[in-house]
Amino acid sequence: MSDTTAITERGDTTQPTAEHAYITFRGVDKAFGRQRVYQGLDLEVQRGETLCVIGPSGVGKSVMLKMLIGLLPTDAGEIWFDGQLVSDIEEDQDYLPVRRRIAMVFQGAALFDSLTVYENIAYPLREQFSLPEDEIARRVAEKLEWVGLPGIEQMKPAELSGGMKKRVGLARGIATDPEVILYDEPTTGLDPVNTKRIGDLILSLSDRMHCTSLVVTHDMSTVFQVADRIAFIYDRRIRAVGPTEAMRSSPDALVRGFIEGDPAPFED
């Protein structure tokens, strides 16, 4: 990025190219019935950065992630990924090449209770690739090692603590060696020690995998730990986006109030 200090209110709307933003939301609208979530959402994500998405509850932070990977359709506008217009993909099977490159780590880990840890992590490998079992076993063991949980392949989710479930969910997310990792509230319900541990993992995986990370979170300690930039969602759009330190000193009272936990700017 040529400017490391400026805060902008809207993403650039020029045509995305391989030399431009890695991920682009341009003029995206989304509503559920009469509830309008986005109206003209603009955001650019650069290759290799960690962008934290913040904002009050109910503004659609997770919706944005789900639109990127085709779990929810857009109503209008465009979403581009690495030069490809992905928001126009209609068939679920046509989205598979994109989902091989973009992994989502869900808020509640979303583990299959009836499956072992091994089977949970192996699931996307079996769904998306044709791999021999010894290669699947190698990848499962490797990813468990990466998240600090070696040797627990035969445990069931019911035997795991909340922090362990989060890390197994992360191991499953990275099993396919994705280029982009989407984290949906990765520290919700965790104590400070495990929250810090998840932040450390986000940083270590970014370095190890050279991936791009989008982190939706309410936890500002995690934001300050991992973010290269912050995007603040409010009133159906990206109200401001910029480097972490610039956003902390933003002249916008709503942005600064949210970051500091001050309710006053949000009161009528």
N, C-alpha and C positions, 0 to 999 in steps of 0.2 A: 504494500500500500504506500502510495507516495506521500500521504498526509497521515501522520501517526497521532495527531492531536485533535483534529477537527471532529465535532459532533454534527451529524447530518440528520435531517428529519425524514427524508425519503430516499429510497434507493435510486441509483441511476437507472434511466429507462432506455439506454441505448441497447442495440441488438446484442445479446450475449454471444460471445465467440470463445474459441479455445484460449485466447489470450486474455479474455475478460473474466468475469466472475465464474467460479466453479459451479455455484448454485445460485439461481436467480428466481425470485418471486416478483412478478411484474403485473400490477393492477389486478391482483387476485381478490375476487369476491367469494364469500361463503356464508350461507344462511341455513338454519334448521327451522323450517316453517317460517314463523314471523320473527324469530330471533336471528338478527343479522350479526354474524361473528366478525367478518372482515368486509371492508369496503375500500378497495384500492390498496391492498397490501403490497408494499414494495420492500424488498430486502435482497442484498447481495452477500454471499458467503464466499470467502476466498479459499483457495486450495491450501490445506495444511493448517488452517487456523482453528482455534477453539472459540466458538461464539456462544455466549450464554444468553438465553432468551428469558427475560423476566417480565413481570407485570402482575396486576391483581388477579385473584382467582376468577375463573370464568371468562377470561378475555380470549381464550382460544389458542393458548400456547401449544398444547398437545395436538390440536386440530391442524396446526401448521405442519408439524412433523408427519402426521398421517396423510396429508395431501401430497407431500413430497414423495412418499412411497406408494401412493395409489390406494391406500386403505379408505380414503374419502375422496370423492371427486370435487373439483372446483366448480363454482357456478359461472365464473367468468375470469378472464385474465390468463396468464401463462406462468408455468413453472419450467425452468430449464435446468438440466443437470449435465455438466461437462459438454455443452454444445448441443444437447439433444432436448427437444421440446417433449417433456414427459407428461404434461397435463392433458395432452390430447390422446394419450394411449387409452383405448377403450376396453380391450380384452385383458383379463387378469393374467393370462398366460404370456402376453406380450410384455408384461411388467417384470417378468422373472429376471431378465438380464440386468435390469436396474436394481432389483432387490438383492442380487448376488453381490452388488457393489456397495449397497447401503444397508447397514444393519440397524435395527431399533432395539434398544434395551428398555423394556416396559417398566412402568412405575412399580407394579407389584411383583416384579420378576417373571410372572406368568409362567411358572414352571408347571409341568404336567405331574400332578400328585401321584399318579399311578406308575410313573416311570422312575427309574433310578437316575442319579446325576449323570451317569454315562449316557443313558438313553436320551435324556433331555438335551445334552450338548450335541450328541450325534444327530439329533433330529434334522436340523437344517442341512447338515452335510448329506444326509440320505435323500432329502427332498430336492436339493438343488444340484447335486453332483452324483456322478457314478464313480464311487471310490471303493477300493478293496477294504475289507474290515480292518486289516492291520494299519492302513493309513488313517482310517477313522479313529482307531484306538490311539495312534500316535498324536493326532491333532487334539483329541479330548484331553489326553494327559498333558500335552504342552500348554493348552489354554488354562487348565486348572493350576498348573505351575505358575503361569503368568499372573493369575489373580490370587496367588498365595494359598491355594487349597489343594495341594497334591495328595493323591491317594484316596480321594473320597468317592471314586466312581460308583461304588455299589451302594452308597447311602441313598435314602429316599428324602424328598423335600421335607416331610414331616419331622425328620431327624435333624434338620438344620436350623440354626438360629436365623433371625431376620437378616443380620449382616451377611451371613453365609449364603442365604438365598439370593441376596442382591448380587453377590460376587459370582454365583453359579449362573445367574441370568446374564451377567456380563460375559462370562466365559462362553455361553451359548451364542451371544451376539457376535463375538469376535471369532467364532469357530471357522467361519468362511473367509477369514482374512479380508474384511471389507475395507473399502477406501474411505467410507464415511460412516461414522457411528452417531446415531441419534439417541440421546439419553433423555428419557421422560421422567423427571423428578427422581433422580437416582439415589437421593439420600433421605427421602421421605420415611419417617418412622424410625430413623436410626439415631443412636446416641452419638455424642460428639466424637468419640474415638473412632467409631465405624464411619461416621461422616467424613472425618479426615482421611481415613483409609481409602474410601471411595474416591475422594479427590486426588489422592496420590496415584491411584490406579488410572484415573482419566489422564493424568499427566504422563505416567509411564507408558501407557498404551499409545498415546499420541507420539511420543518419542520413538518407541519400538516399531510401530506400524506405519509411521509417517502418514497418519490418517487425518481427515478433517472431522471435527467434532462439533455437533450442535447440542447444547445442554439446556434443557428446560428445567428451571429450578426456582424455588422460593427461598432457598438457603443462601444468604448473601456471603457467608463464610466460604462456601464452595465456589461461588462466583469469583470472589477475590483471590481464591487459591488457583483457579484453573483458567480464567478467561483471558483471551487476548483482546476481545471486544465484547461489548454488551449491547443487546437490542432490547429496548423497552417498548412493550405493546400496551396501548391504551386507546380507547375509543375507536376500535375496529381497524387500527392501523399501527404501523411502526411509528411511534411518536419521536423517538430519537435512537440513534445508534452511534457508537464510537468506542475508542479505546477505554479500558477500565478506569484509569485515573482521570481521564477527561470527563467521563460520565459521573464520577464521584463528586466532581466540582461543577456539575452542569448548572447553567443559569436557569434552567427549567425547574421550577419549584416542585412539580409533580415527579420528575425524574429523581431529583435529589431527595425528595421526601420518601419515595419508595425505597431507595437504596439505604437511607438512614433509619427507616422504620418510623417515620413521622406521619401520623394520620392527618394532621392539620390540612395539608394541601388538597386532600380528597374529600373534605367535609364541605357540604353546601353552605 
